C-alpha cells in the first residue's frame, strides 16, 4: 500500500498537529468539526485551528473509494488533481481559488482507497446560489443593483479567462462559485471543487468542456435570472456586443444538453 501525505504550508504543520492531524489516518478518519457536505464518496468538514495569528478556518474534504467499481478506483488521485487545478486556475488563468494547505491519498496496488484535501476558508464569502437566493427580486429587478451586476460580471469574466486558457471545470455549478464581499465595491469570485476538470488540448475536448461548464451554469441561471439577464451574461462571457448566428447555435446546444441532463437526473 502506498501513501502520499503533503503539508503544502510548512507553518501549518504545528497547528494541524495541535488539532490532532498528524498522520495520514488522522486526516481521512477525522471526526471533528462540523460536517458541511456529504456525498457517496466525500465528506467535507469545517475545522477551526489555532495559529500564531489567531484562529484559522479550514475545510477538510475526505474521499472514500471502498466499495466503488474498479474503473472508478483506477482514476488518478482526486485530491492531487484538485490541488493541481487550483494552481492552474490561479497561476495560468488569474482566477481566485482557495489556498490548499495539505493533501494526501492512499492506494492499494493500482486502486485508490481514500484521500483528502485541506483548504483554507475564503473570508466573508457565500456560494453564488446563496448570494442570489438572498436577493429574491434579482430576476424581476434585472441587474440594476450595482453589486449584483458586478458579481455576475465577475463570474462571466472568470469563466471566460478559464476557457481562453483551455481549462475546464466540468462541475461548474453556482454552489461551486464563491462570492467574497470583503470589499463590496470590488467583489471577488472564487472557484472551488474542481477535481474533475483540467486543461484540454484537442478542439473537440475543449468544445465538450465548454459545453459542460455552460450547461451546468445554466441549470441554476434559468431559475435565478430572466432570459434577458442570461443573454446579458452570455455577451459578457463572449465579450461581444451582439450575438451572432454561431452564438445562437451554441445556445441551442446548451439548451439541448441541459434537457438531456435533466432527463437523466429525473430517470
Number of C-alpha atoms within 10 A of each C-alpha: 10 11 13 13 17 15 17 14 11 10 12 18 16 14 18 19 13 13 14 14 17 16 10 19 12 13 23 22 11 16 10 12 15 12 15 12 11 12 8 9 13 15 18 20 19 19 19 18 17 15 14 9 6 9 12 15 15 20 22 24 25 24 24 19 17 13 9 13 9 13 8 11 19 14 11 13 22 21 24 20 16 21 23 16 25 25 19 19 26 18 11 14 20 13 20 19 23 20 18 21 22 24 25 24 25 21 17 11 10 13 19 25 22 23 27 26 26 26 20 18 17 18 11 11 19 19 20 23 18 14 18 20 12 10 12 11 13 19 18 11 12 14 19 9 10 11 15 17 15 17 22 22 17 21 22 21 19 22 22 20 17 23 21 12 15 20 24 28 26 21 21 22 23 21 19 19 20 25 26 21 17 13 9 12 10 13 17 20 26 22 25 23 22 23 19 13 18 20 18 17 10 10 10 10 14 18 14 14 23 22 21 20 20 24 25 21 19 20 18 16 21 13 10 20 21 17 13 11 20 15 15 18 21 19 16 18 19 15 13 11 9 10 13 10 8 9 14 11 11 14 17 12 15 22 17 13 17 20 14 11 15 12 10 9 8 6 6
